[in-house]
Amino acid sequence: MNAIFKDLKEAIAGTRQDFTSGSLRRAIFLLAVPMVLEMAMESVFAVVDIYFVSRLGADAVAAVGITESMVTIIYAVGMGFSLATTAMVSRRMGEKKPREAAEAAFQSILTGLLMSLIIAIPGGLFASKLLFWMGASETVCASMSGYTTVMLAGNTVIMLLFIINAVFRSAGDAAISMRVLWIANILNLILDPVLIFGLGPFPELGVTGAAIATNIGRGTAVLYQFYLLFSGSTRIKLTRRDIRVHVHTIGQLIKLALGGISQHLIAHSSWIGLMRIVAVFGSTAVAGYTIAIRVVVFALLPCWGIANAAATLVGQNLGAQKPDRAEKSVWVTGKANMLIMGLISVALMVTPRTFIQMFIDDPEVIVNGAAALRIMAYGFIAYGLGMVMVQALNGAGDTATPTKINLVCFWLLEIPLAYVLSITLQIGAAGTFYSIIIAETALTLCALTAFRRGTWKQKQV
């Protein structure tokens, strides 16, 4: 027991463990604990925002939900570069080449920054029109587009937060990524009610205040990330000589990132299609679905932490020429994720209304949200294994295979199935929720098959 507490303390405080040697289970534990806590902190953003915004009514919740479905495009780009960063940095660290790892890190940050600016300009200028095209009501488009404007125009902080945390994680400094998100979340938690409701000397900004609070929290965290990168106290150390353009490294990153971006773009853009279908059934259906998704995100992101641990271990151990250790780490993390997701699914299936009622007291919204939560929880065990398998392939640098799997499962299966079940067969919004678990289960089976093939072990990065 003392050994467990000692490892827990080391995991949270930060470790200098070499993840390519020694006990594999201990390595997984030391990486997974801070990564789980990091992902839990990321999910707190979603839960805190919707908790306070729900006090403003169904239209405000719908504005946040529809905007978030668009922001998933930003997440897709950020995660794509995060995957590329993880693959390259972890491989270089496994090869004991920290200078090359630092070079890859800065080039990824630079490229992500430029991409964010391309998204920010049109997103900020045409926020109201984007809401209209997404099926938002006239009230939402006319009076609540400020939230969308701030979130899209300020996407740089999202992009950099994702990429730089990927640098820390893939180098083995998972505890630093965790602390960065603690800072962002504490600020968001404080500023959300202050700016939304106008507490004290602050103006009452309504739903727009939630976006401003989130961006301030994330922006402060990004500044802290840069301080750590240049302070020399982390495994990845940036210096002035790293602040230059390396065309070859950027080319490698973009090649990897395109697979990752496409992969997440396909997955996340499918949520836009699903939101558009749910919007047919009105604001209460959208609000219920939005709250349910926030609860699901809260449940899933910690398990993404475990999957990210698998990606780091795969990359570092392939770099150290230890493919068998890389494969074993995936099976261990996969089993752990399935167990955790199984326990979470039971809680959500038994008392779904309780979780929705924590955010809103509108009877119609509660009914819709509880139905969505119960149905989606059926697929949690499959989600848990699928997460690990996909991240293992990404960590090896094989971003193309998950992209193909996502294309088939989300665009060719999930969206058409959602339309048929919800509208053609007139099942209602529940048809969309069933399509989600069917598509995610299919994805898990495809990823498992690809992983068992073993070709990822020969991938060069």
The 8 nearest C-alpha neighbors of each residue, nearest first, counted from 0:
[[1, 3, 2, 4, 5, 6, 7, 8],
 [2, 0, 4, 3, 5, 6, 7, 8],
 [1, 3, 5, 0, 4, 6, 7, 8],
 [4, 2, 0, 6, 5, 1, 7, 8],
 [5, 3, 7, 1, 6, 2, 8, 0],
 [4, 6, 2, 8, 3, 7, 1, 9],
 [7, 5, 9, 3, 8, 4, 10, 2],
 [8, 6, 4, 10, 9, 5, 3, 11],
 [7, 9, 5, 11, 6, 10, 12, 4],
 [8, 10, 6, 12, 7, 11, 13, 14],
 [9, 11, 29, 7, 13, 8, 12, 6],
 [12, 10, 8, 9, 13, 174, 33, 7],
 [11, 13, 9, 10, 8, 174, 14, 7],
 [14, 12, 174, 10, 11, 9, 172, 15],
 [15, 13, 16, 9, 10, 12, 172, 29],
 [14, 16, 17, 13, 171, 172, 234, 18],
 [17, 15, 14, 18, 26, 171, 29, 20],
 [16, 18, 19, 20, 15, 21, 26, 171],
 [19, 17, 20, 26, 16, 312, 315, 21],
 [18, 20, 316, 17, 315, 319, 93, 21],
 [21, 19, 18, 17, 22, 23, 26, 316],
 [20, 22, 23, 19, 18, 26, 17, 25],
 [21, 23, 25, 24, 26, 20, 18, 27],
 [24, 22, 26, 25, 27, 21, 328, 20],
 [23, 25, 27, 26, 22, 28, 331, 328],
 [26, 24, 28, 22, 27, 23, 29, 6],
 [25, 27, 23, 29, 24, 28, 18, 30],
 [28, 26, 24, 30, 25, 29, 31, 23],
 [27, 29, 25, 31, 26, 30, 32, 24],
 [30, 28, 10, 26, 27, 31, 32, 25],
 [31, 29, 27, 28, 308, 32, 173, 33],
 [30, 32, 34, 305, 28, 308, 27, 33],
 [31, 33, 35, 34, 30, 28, 29, 36],
 [34, 32, 36, 174, 35, 173, 31, 177],
 [35, 33, 304, 37, 31, 36, 32, 173],
 [36, 34, 304, 301, 38, 32, 37, 33],
 [35, 37, 39, 33, 34, 38, 40, 177],
 [38, 36, 177, 34, 40, 39, 35, 33],
 [37, 39, 301, 41, 300, 35, 40, 36],
 [38, 40, 36, 301, 42, 37, 41, 300],
 [39, 41, 43, 37, 38, 42, 180, 36],
 [42, 40, 38, 43, 39, 44, 37, 180],
 [41, 43, 297, 39, 44, 40, 45, 296],
 [42, 44, 40, 46, 45, 41, 47, 39],
 [45, 43, 42, 47, 46, 41, 48, 184],
 [44, 46, 43, 42, 48, 47, 293, 49],
 [45, 47, 43, 49, 48, 44, 293, 50],
 [48, 46, 50, 44, 49, 45, 43, 51],
 [49, 47, 50, 45, 46, 51, 52, 44],
 [48, 50, 52, 46, 51, 47, 53, 45],
 [51, 49, 358, 47, 48, 53, 52, 46],
 [50, 52, 53, 49, 48, 54, 47, 192],
 [51, 53, 49, 54, 55, 50, 48, 206],
 [54, 52, 55, 56, 51, 50, 60, 49],
 [55, 53, 52, 56, 51, 359, 50, 358],
 [54, 56, 53, 52, 59, 57, 205, 206],
 [57, 55, 53, 54, 59, 58, 60, 52],
 [56, 58, 60, 59, 286, 61, 283, 282],
 [59, 57, 61, 60, 56, 139, 62, 282],
 [58, 60, 62, 61, 57, 56, 55, 52],
 [61, 59, 57, 63, 62, 58, 286, 53],
 [60, 62, 64, 58, 286, 59, 63, 285],
 [63, 61, 59, 65, 60, 64, 139, 66],
 [64, 62, 66, 60, 61, 65, 67, 59],
 [65, 63, 61, 67, 289, 66, 62, 60],
 [64, 66, 68, 62, 67, 63, 61, 69],
 [67, 65, 63, 69, 68, 64, 147, 62],
 [66, 68, 70, 64, 69, 65, 63, 71],
 [67, 69, 65, 271, 66, 71, 70, 270],
 [70, 68, 66, 71, 67, 72, 65, 271],
 [71, 69, 67, 73, 72, 68, 66, 74],
 [70, 72, 74, 69, 73, 68, 267, 75],
 [73, 71, 75, 70, 74, 69, 264, 267],
 [74, 72, 70, 76, 71, 75, 77, 154],
 [73, 75, 71, 77, 72, 76, 78, 70],
 [74, 76, 263, 264, 72, 78, 73, 260],
 [77, 75, 260, 79, 73, 78, 74, 80],
 [78, 76, 158, 74, 80, 79, 75, 161],
 [77, 79, 81, 75, 80, 76, 74, 82],
 [80, 78, 259, 260, 256, 76, 82, 81],
 [79, 81, 256, 83, 82, 77, 78, 84],
 [80, 82, 78, 162, 84, 79, 165, 83],
 [83, 81, 85, 79, 80, 84, 78, 259],
 [84, 82, 256, 80, 255, 86, 81, 85],
 [83, 85, 81, 87, 82, 86, 88, 80],
 [84, 86, 82, 169, 88, 83, 87, 89],
 [85, 87, 394, 83, 396, 84, 89, 314],
 [88, 86, 90, 84, 85, 89, 91, 83],
 [87, 89, 100, 91, 85, 90, 84, 86],
 [90, 88, 169, 315, 92, 314, 91, 87],
 [89, 91, 318, 314, 315, 93, 87, 88],
 [92, 90, 94, 88, 96, 100, 93, 89],
 [91, 93, 95, 89, 94, 90, 96, 97],
 [92, 94, 315, 318, 319, 90, 95, 91],
 [93, 95, 318, 91, 92, 319, 96, 90],
 [96, 94, 92, 93, 97, 91, 319, 318],
 [95, 97, 91, 94, 92, 98, 99, 100],
 [96, 98, 100, 99, 92, 95, 101, 91],
 [99, 97, 101, 100, 96, 102, 235, 236],
 [100, 98, 102, 101, 97, 96, 103, 91],
 [99, 101, 88, 97, 103, 98, 91, 102],
 [102, 100, 104, 98, 99, 103, 235, 237],
 [101, 103, 99, 104, 100, 105, 241, 98],
 [102, 104, 100, 106, 101, 105, 107, 99],
 [103, 105, 101, 107, 102, 106, 166, 100],
 [104, 106, 108, 107, 102, 103, 109, 101],
 [107, 105, 109, 103, 108, 104, 249, 110],
 [106, 108, 110, 104, 105, 109, 111, 103],
 [107, 109, 105, 111, 106, 110, 112, 104],
 [110, 108, 106, 112, 107, 111, 105, 113],
 [111, 109, 107, 113, 112, 108, 106, 114],
 [110, 112, 114, 108, 113, 109, 107, 115],
 [113, 111, 109, 115, 110, 114, 108, 155],
 [112, 114, 110, 116, 115, 111, 109, 117],
 [115, 113, 111, 117, 112, 116, 110, 118],
 [114, 116, 155, 112, 118, 117, 113, 119],
 [115, 117, 119, 118, 113, 114, 120, 112],
 [116, 118, 114, 115, 119, 120, 113, 121],
 [117, 119, 115, 116, 120, 122, 121, 114],
 [120, 118, 152, 116, 122, 151, 117, 123],
 [119, 121, 123, 122, 118, 117, 124, 152],
 [122, 120, 124, 123, 119, 125, 118, 117],
 [123, 121, 151, 119, 120, 124, 125, 126],
 [122, 124, 152, 148, 120, 121, 151, 126],
 [123, 125, 121, 122, 126, 120, 148, 152],
 [124, 126, 128, 122, 127, 123, 121, 129],
 [127, 125, 129, 148, 128, 147, 123, 122],
 [128, 126, 130, 144, 140, 129, 125, 131],
 [129, 127, 131, 130, 125, 126, 132, 140],
 [128, 130, 132, 126, 131, 127, 125, 133],
 [131, 129, 133, 127, 128, 132, 135, 140],
 [130, 132, 128, 135, 133, 134, 129, 140],
 [133, 131, 129, 134, 130, 128, 135, 127],
 [132, 134, 130, 131, 135, 129, 275, 65],
 [135, 133, 131, 132, 278, 136, 275, 130],
 [136, 134, 131, 130, 133, 139, 140, 137],
 [135, 137, 139, 138, 140, 134, 131, 282],
 [138, 136, 140, 139, 141, 135, 131, 142],
 [139, 137, 141, 136, 140, 142, 143, 58],
 [138, 140, 143, 136, 137, 141, 142, 62],
 [141, 139, 137, 127, 144, 138, 130, 142],
 [142, 140, 138, 139, 137, 143, 144, 127],
 [141, 143, 139, 138, 140, 144, 145, 137],
 [142, 144, 139, 145, 140, 141, 146, 62],
 [143, 145, 147, 127, 146, 140, 142, 126],
 [146, 144, 148, 207, 143, 147, 149, 142],
 [147, 145, 207, 144, 149, 210, 148, 206],
 [146, 148, 144, 150, 145, 149, 66, 126],
 [149, 147, 123, 145, 126, 151, 146, 150],
 [148, 150, 152, 146, 147, 151, 153, 210],
 [149, 151, 147, 153, 148, 152, 210, 154],
 [150, 152, 122, 154, 153, 148, 119, 149],
 [153, 151, 119, 123, 149, 154, 150, 148],
 [154, 152, 150, 151, 155, 149, 156, 119],
 [153, 155, 157, 151, 156, 152, 150, 115],
 [156, 154, 115, 158, 157, 153, 159, 112],
 [155, 157, 159, 218, 154, 158, 217, 160],
 [158, 156, 154, 160, 155, 159, 161, 217],
 [159, 157, 77, 155, 161, 156, 160, 162],
 [158, 160, 162, 156, 161, 157, 163, 155],
 [159, 161, 157, 158, 163, 162, 221, 156],
 [162, 160, 159, 158, 164, 163, 77, 165],
 [161, 163, 81, 165, 159, 164, 160, 158],
 [164, 162, 166, 165, 160, 161, 159, 167],
 [163, 165, 176, 167, 166, 161, 162, 160],
 [164, 166, 162, 168, 163, 81, 167, 85],
 [167, 165, 163, 164, 169, 168, 104, 170],
 [166, 168, 172, 164, 170, 165, 169, 173],
 [169, 167, 173, 165, 171, 172, 170, 166],
 [168, 170, 89, 85, 311, 171, 166, 167],
 [169, 171, 167, 168, 89, 172, 166, 92],
 [170, 172, 168, 169, 173, 167, 30, 234],
 [173, 171, 167, 168, 174, 175, 170, 13],
 [172, 174, 168, 176, 175, 171, 33, 34],
 [175, 173, 177, 33, 13, 172, 176, 11],
 [174, 176, 178, 177, 173, 172, 179, 167],
 [177, 175, 164, 179, 173, 174, 178, 167],
 [176, 178, 37, 174, 175, 180, 179, 33],
 [179, 177, 181, 175, 180, 176, 174, 182],
 [180, 178, 176, 182, 181, 177, 220, 175],
 [179, 181, 183, 182, 178, 177, 40, 184],
 [180, 182, 178, 184, 179, 183, 185, 40],
 [181, 183, 180, 185, 179, 184, 220, 186],
 [184, 182, 216, 180, 217, 220, 186, 181],
 [183, 185, 187, 181, 186, 182, 188, 180],
 [186, 184, 188, 182, 187, 183, 181, 189],
 [185, 187, 216, 189, 184, 188, 183, 190],
 [186, 188, 184, 216, 190, 212, 213, 189],
 [189, 187, 185, 186, 191, 190, 184, 47],
 [190, 188, 186, 187, 191, 185, 192, 193],
 [189, 191, 193, 187, 212, 188, 192, 194],
 [190, 192, 209, 212, 193, 194, 188, 187],
 [193, 191, 195, 194, 196, 190, 51, 189],
 [194, 192, 198, 190, 197, 191, 195, 196],
 [195, 193, 208, 197, 191, 192, 196, 204],
 [194, 196, 205, 208, 204, 192, 203, 193],
 [195, 197, 203, 194, 192, 198, 193, 205],
 [203, 198, 196, 202, 201, 194, 193, 195],
 [197, 199, 193, 201, 196, 200, 194, 192],
 [198, 200, 201, 197, 193, 202, 196, 194],
 [201, 199, 198, 202, 197, 193, 203, 194],
 [200, 202, 197, 199, 198, 194, 203, 193],
 [203, 201, 197, 204, 194, 200, 198, 196],
 [197, 204, 202, 196, 195, 205, 194, 201],
 [205, 203, 208, 195, 207, 194, 202, 206],
 [206, 204, 195, 207, 208, 203, 196, 194],
 [205, 207, 208, 209, 146, 195, 52, 59],
 [208, 206, 146, 145, 210, 209, 205, 204],
 [207, 209, 195, 194, 204, 211, 206, 210],
 [210, 208, 212, 191, 207, 206, 211, 195],
 [209, 211, 213, 207, 208, 212, 146, 150],
 [210, 212, 208, 214, 213, 209, 215, 207],
 [213, 211, 209, 190, 215, 187, 191, 210],
 [212, 214, 210, 216, 187, 211, 215, 217],
 [213, 215, 217, 211, 216, 212, 218, 210],
 [214, 216, 218, 212, 213, 217, 219, 211],
 [217, 215, 183, 186, 187, 213, 214, 219],
 [216, 218, 183, 220, 214, 219, 215, 156],
 [219, 217, 215, 221, 156, 220, 216, 214],
 [218, 220, 222, 216, 221, 217, 215, 223],
 [219, 221, 217, 223, 183, 218, 222, 179],
 [222, 220, 224, 218, 223, 219, 160, 217],
 [223, 221, 219, 225, 224, 220, 226, 218],
 [222, 224, 226, 220, 221, 225, 227, 219],
 [225, 223, 221, 227, 222, 226, 228, 220],
 [226, 224, 228, 222, 227, 223, 229, 221],
 [225, 227, 223, 224, 229, 228, 230, 222],
 [228, 226, 230, 224, 225, 229, 223, 232],
 [229, 227, 225, 236, 226, 237, 230, 224],
 [228, 230, 237, 226, 231, 227, 236, 238],
 [231, 229, 227, 232, 228, 226, 236, 233],
 [230, 232, 236, 229, 233, 228, 227, 237],
 [231, 233, 230, 227, 234, 236, 228, 229],
 [234, 232, 235, 231, 236, 228, 227, 172],
 [235, 233, 236, 170, 172, 232, 171, 97],
 [234, 236, 233, 101, 170, 237, 97, 228],
 [237, 235, 231, 228, 229, 233, 234, 101],
 [238, 236, 229, 228, 241, 101, 235, 239],
 [237, 239, 240, 241, 229, 236, 242, 231],
 [240, 238, 241, 242, 237, 243, 229, 236],
 [239, 241, 238, 242, 243, 237, 102, 244],
 [240, 242, 239, 238, 243, 237, 102, 105],
 [243, 241, 239, 240, 244, 105, 238, 237],
 [242, 244, 241, 245, 240, 106, 239, 105],
 [243, 245, 246, 106, 242, 249, 241, 109],
 [246, 244, 248, 247, 249, 243, 106, 102],
 [245, 247, 249, 248, 250, 244, 106, 251],
 [248, 246, 250, 249, 245, 251, 252, 244],
 [249, 247, 251, 250, 245, 246, 252, 103],
 [250, 248, 252, 246, 251, 247, 106, 253],
 [249, 251, 247, 253, 248, 252, 246, 254],
 [252, 250, 248, 254, 249, 253, 255, 247],
 [253, 251, 249, 255, 254, 250, 83, 256],
 [252, 254, 256, 250, 255, 251, 257, 249],
 [253, 255, 251, 252, 257, 256, 250, 258],
 [256, 254, 83, 252, 253, 257, 258, 251],
 [255, 257, 253, 259, 79, 80, 83, 258],
 [258, 256, 260, 259, 254, 255, 253, 261],
 [257, 259, 398, 399, 261, 256, 260, 255],
 [258, 260, 79, 256, 262, 257, 398, 261],
 [261, 259, 79, 76, 257, 263, 262, 75],
 [262, 260, 264, 258, 259, 263, 257, 265],
 [261, 263, 402, 259, 260, 265, 264, 258],
 [262, 264, 75, 266, 260, 265, 261, 267],
 [265, 263, 261, 75, 267, 266, 268, 262],
 [264, 266, 263, 268, 262, 267, 261, 406],
 [265, 267, 263, 269, 264, 268, 405, 409],
 [268, 266, 264, 269, 270, 71, 265, 263],
 [269, 267, 271, 270, 265, 264, 266, 72],
 [268, 270, 272, 267, 271, 266, 409, 265],
 [271, 269, 273, 268, 267, 272, 274, 68],
 [272, 270, 274, 268, 68, 269, 273, 275],
 [271, 273, 269, 275, 270, 274, 276, 414],
 [272, 274, 270, 276, 275, 271, 277, 269],
 [275, 273, 277, 271, 276, 272, 270, 278],
 [276, 274, 278, 272, 273, 277, 271, 133],
 [275, 277, 273, 274, 278, 279, 272, 418],
 [276, 278, 274, 279, 275, 428, 280, 285],
 [279, 277, 275, 280, 281, 276, 285, 274],
 [280, 278, 277, 276, 281, 275, 134, 284],
 [279, 281, 278, 277, 284, 428, 282, 427],
 [282, 280, 278, 284, 283, 279, 285, 277],
 [281, 283, 285, 284, 286, 61, 57, 58],
 [284, 282, 286, 364, 285, 281, 287, 363],
 [283, 285, 287, 282, 286, 281, 367, 280],
 [286, 284, 282, 288, 283, 287, 278, 61],
 [285, 287, 283, 289, 61, 288, 284, 60],
 [368, 288, 286, 364, 367, 284, 290, 289],
 [287, 289, 291, 285, 368, 286, 290, 284],
 [290, 288, 286, 292, 64, 287, 291, 285],
 [289, 291, 293, 287, 292, 288, 286, 294],
 [290, 292, 288, 294, 368, 372, 293, 289],
 [293, 291, 295, 289, 294, 290, 296, 288],
 [294, 292, 296, 290, 291, 295, 45, 46],
 [293, 295, 297, 291, 292, 296, 298, 290],
 [294, 296, 292, 298, 297, 293, 299, 291],
 [297, 295, 293, 299, 298, 294, 300, 292],
 [296, 298, 42, 294, 295, 299, 300, 293],
 [299, 297, 295, 296, 300, 294, 301, 343],
 [300, 298, 296, 302, 301, 297, 295, 303],
 [299, 301, 303, 38, 302, 296, 297, 298],
 [302, 300, 35, 38, 39, 304, 303, 299],
 [301, 303, 304, 305, 300, 299, 336, 306],
 [302, 304, 300, 306, 301, 305, 307, 299],
 [305, 303, 35, 34, 301, 307, 302, 306],
 [304, 306, 31, 308, 302, 303, 307, 35],
 [305, 307, 387, 303, 309, 308, 304, 386],
 [308, 306, 310, 304, 309, 305, 303, 311],
 [307, 309, 305, 311, 306, 31, 310, 30],
 [308, 310, 306, 312, 307, 311, 329, 391],
 [311, 309, 394, 391, 307, 313, 390, 308],
 [312, 310, 169, 314, 308, 313, 309, 89],
 [313, 311, 309, 315, 314, 310, 316, 325],
 [312, 314, 325, 310, 316, 311, 315, 394],
 [315, 313, 90, 89, 394, 311, 395, 317],
 [314, 316, 93, 89, 90, 318, 312, 317],
 [317, 315, 319, 321, 318, 19, 313, 325],
 [316, 318, 320, 319, 314, 322, 321, 315],
 [319, 317, 93, 90, 94, 315, 316, 320],
 [318, 320, 316, 93, 317, 94, 321, 315],
 [321, 319, 317, 318, 322, 316, 94, 93],
 [320, 322, 316, 317, 324, 319, 323, 325],
 [323, 321, 325, 317, 324, 320, 456, 326],
 [324, 322, 326, 325, 321, 327, 316, 328],
 [325, 323, 327, 322, 326, 321, 328, 316],
 [324, 326, 313, 322, 323, 328, 316, 327],
 [327, 325, 323, 329, 328, 324, 322, 330],
 [326, 328, 324, 330, 329, 325, 323, 331],
 [327, 329, 331, 325, 326, 330, 332, 324],
 [330, 328, 332, 326, 327, 331, 309, 333],
 [329, 331, 333, 327, 332, 328, 334, 326],
 [330, 332, 328, 334, 333, 329, 327, 335],
 [333, 331, 335, 329, 334, 330, 336, 328],
 [332, 334, 330, 384, 336, 335, 331, 387],
 [335, 333, 337, 336, 331, 332, 330, 338],
 [336, 334, 332, 338, 333, 337, 339, 331],
 [335, 337, 383, 333, 339, 338, 334, 340],
 [338, 336, 383, 380, 340, 334, 335, 339],
 [337, 339, 341, 335, 336, 340, 334, 342],
 [338, 340, 336, 342, 341, 337, 335, 343],
 [341, 339, 343, 337, 380, 342, 379, 338],
 [340, 342, 344, 338, 380, 339, 343, 337],
 [341, 343, 339, 340, 345, 344, 338, 346],
 [344, 342, 340, 346, 345, 341, 339, 347],
 [345, 343, 376, 347, 341, 346, 342, 379],
 [344, 346, 348, 342, 343, 347, 349, 341],
 [345, 347, 343, 349, 344, 348, 350, 342],
 [348, 346, 351, 344, 345, 350, 349, 373],
 [347, 349, 373, 345, 346, 351, 350, 344],
 [348, 350, 346, 347, 345, 351, 373, 344],
 [349, 351, 353, 347, 352, 348, 346, 354],
 [352, 350, 369, 347, 353, 354, 348, 373],
 [353, 351, 369, 355, 354, 350, 356, 365],
 [354, 352, 356, 351, 355, 350, 357, 369],
 [353, 355, 357, 352, 356, 351, 350, 294],
 [356, 354, 352, 357, 353, 358, 365, 368],
 [357, 355, 353, 359, 358, 354, 360, 352],
 [356, 358, 355, 354, 359, 353, 50, 360],
 [357, 359, 50, 356, 355, 53, 49, 360],
 [360, 358, 356, 53, 361, 357, 355, 54],
 [359, 361, 356, 362, 365, 358, 364, 357],
 [360, 362, 364, 363, 359, 365, 57, 56],
 [363, 361, 365, 364, 360, 366, 359, 367],
 [364, 362, 366, 365, 361, 283, 367, 284],
 [363, 365, 287, 283, 367, 361, 366, 362],
 [366, 364, 368, 362, 363, 367, 355, 369],
 [365, 367, 363, 369, 364, 368, 370, 362],
 [368, 366, 287, 364, 370, 365, 369, 284],
 [287, 367, 369, 365, 371, 291, 288, 370],
 [370, 368, 351, 352, 372, 366, 371, 367],
 [371, 369, 367, 373, 368, 372, 374, 366],
 [372, 370, 368, 374, 369, 373, 432, 375],
 [371, 373, 369, 291, 375, 370, 374, 351],
 [374, 372, 348, 376, 370, 371, 375, 351],
 [373, 375, 371, 376, 372, 377, 370, 432],
 [374, 376, 372, 377, 373, 378, 436, 371],
 [377, 375, 344, 373, 379, 378, 374, 372],
 [378, 376, 375, 374, 379, 344, 373, 436],
 [379, 377, 436, 376, 381, 380, 375, 382],
 [378, 380, 382, 376, 381, 340, 377, 344],
 [381, 379, 337, 383, 341, 340, 382, 378],
 [380, 382, 379, 383, 384, 378, 440, 385],
 [381, 383, 379, 385, 380, 384, 386, 378],
 [384, 382, 337, 336, 380, 381, 386, 385],
 [385, 383, 333, 387, 386, 381, 382, 337],
 [384, 386, 443, 382, 388, 387, 383, 381],
 [387, 385, 389, 383, 384, 388, 306, 382],
 [386, 388, 306, 390, 384, 385, 389, 333],
 [387, 389, 391, 385, 390, 386, 446, 447],
 [388, 390, 392, 391, 386, 387, 446, 385],
 [391, 389, 393, 387, 310, 392, 388, 394],
 [390, 392, 310, 394, 388, 393, 389, 309],
 [393, 391, 395, 397, 389, 390, 394, 455],
 [394, 392, 390, 398, 396, 397, 395, 391],
 [395, 393, 310, 86, 391, 314, 396, 392],
 [394, 396, 392, 314, 393, 397, 313, 455],
 [397, 395, 393, 86, 394, 398, 460, 458],
 [396, 398, 393, 392, 399, 395, 455, 400],
 [399, 397, 258, 393, 259, 400, 396, 401],
 [398, 400, 402, 258, 397, 401, 403, 259],
 [399, 401, 403, 402, 398, 397, 404, 449],
 [402, 400, 404, 403, 399, 398, 405, 389],
 [403, 401, 262, 399, 405, 400, 404, 261],
 [402, 404, 406, 400, 405, 401, 407, 399],
 [403, 405, 401, 407, 402, 406, 408, 400],
 [406, 404, 402, 408, 403, 407, 409, 401],
 [407, 405, 403, 410, 404, 409, 408, 265],
 [406, 408, 411, 404, 405, 409, 410, 412],
 [407, 409, 412, 405, 438, 406, 442, 411],
 [410, 408, 413, 412, 405, 406, 407, 411],
 [411, 409, 406, 414, 412, 407, 413, 408],
 [410, 412, 407, 409, 408, 413, 406, 415],
 [411, 413, 408, 409, 410, 415, 416, 414],
 [412, 414, 409, 416, 438, 434, 415, 410],
 [413, 415, 417, 416, 410, 412, 418, 409],
 [416, 414, 418, 417, 413, 412, 419, 411],
 [415, 417, 419, 413, 414, 418, 434, 412],
 [418, 416, 431, 414, 434, 420, 415, 419],
 [419, 417, 415, 421, 416, 422, 420, 414],
 [418, 420, 423, 416, 417, 422, 421, 424],
 [419, 421, 430, 424, 417, 418, 426, 422],
 [422, 420, 430, 427, 426, 425, 418, 428],
 [421, 423, 425, 418, 424, 419, 420, 427],
 [422, 424, 419, 425, 420, 421, 418, 426],
 [423, 425, 420, 422, 426, 419, 421, 427],
 [426, 424, 422, 421, 427, 423, 420, 419],
 [425, 427, 421, 430, 424, 420, 429, 428],
 [426, 428, 421, 425, 429, 430, 422, 420],
 [427, 429, 430, 431, 421, 277, 426, 432],
 [430, 428, 432, 431, 427, 426, 433, 371],
 [431, 429, 421, 420, 433, 428, 432, 426],
 [432, 430, 417, 434, 429, 428, 433, 421],
 [431, 433, 429, 435, 434, 430, 371, 375],
 [434, 432, 430, 435, 431, 436, 429, 437],
 [433, 435, 431, 437, 417, 413, 432, 436],
 [436, 434, 432, 438, 433, 437, 439, 413],
 [435, 437, 439, 378, 438, 433, 434, 375],
 [436, 438, 434, 440, 435, 439, 441, 433],
 [439, 437, 441, 408, 435, 413, 436, 440],
 [440, 438, 442, 436, 441, 437, 435, 443],
 [441, 439, 443, 437, 442, 438, 381, 436],
 [440, 442, 438, 444, 439, 443, 437, 445],
 [443, 441, 439, 445, 440, 444, 408, 446],
 [444, 442, 385, 440, 446, 441, 445, 447],
 [443, 445, 447, 441, 442, 446, 448, 440],
 [444, 446, 442, 448, 447, 443, 449, 441],
 [447, 445, 449, 443, 448, 444, 388, 389],
 [446, 448, 450, 444, 445, 449, 443, 388],
 [449, 447, 445, 451, 446, 450, 444, 452],
 [450, 448, 446, 452, 447, 451, 445, 453],
 [449, 451, 447, 452, 448, 453, 446, 388],
 [452, 450, 448, 453, 449, 447, 454, 446],
 [451, 453, 449, 450, 454, 448, 455, 447],
 [452, 454, 451, 455, 450, 456, 449, 457],
 [453, 455, 456, 457, 452, 458, 450, 449],
 [456, 454, 458, 453, 457, 395, 397, 392],
 [457, 455, 454, 458, 453, 322, 395, 317],
 [458, 456, 455, 454, 459, 453, 395, 317],
 [459, 457, 455, 456, 396, 395, 460, 397],
 [458, 460, 457, 396, 395, 456, 397, 455],
 [459, 396, 87, 458, 86, 90, 395, 251]]
